[in-house]
Amino acid sequence: MRQFAMMIAVSSAVSALGSVASAEEWRLLTGPQAHVALEGKALVYDNGASQTFHASGRTLYNAGHDSWGSWAIRDGQYCSTWPPSNLWACYGLETDGTALRFVGEHGAITVGRYQ
């Protein structure tokens, strides 16, 4: 029984280290890098929704139905607005080379993988 508990403790520690290592793989994108990472690209999110980022500054989000908005890179961050609102919400943008991570003002994270 004690050996089993020790194995669980070691397994948990290894998992925690793996999470820390994964977190270090994400790197912040600068304004021009963020623009290149998004323009003309399509992402699929963990919830199954998809989003395309058109060069015109329009973006199409689909989670069962189409929703058109606008996107831009402002002060090095990804920003978007969705009608009927005209308010822009901005996020830090990070990549691990295969996915993009949008980091909100209060630390909320959304991950999208390239289609």
ZIUR-V753371 format. One line per field, one symbol per residue. psi: psi as a letter, one per 30 degrees, with the letter a starting at -180 (. if undefined). A space follows every 50 residues. Layout:
psi = ???
//
This chain:
psi = eeeeeeeeeeeeeeeeeeeeeeeffkkkkleeeeeefekglklklfgfll kkjlffglkjkjhflkjkaklljkhglkklkkkflgkkkkkkkllgfflk kkjleggkkkkkkk.
//
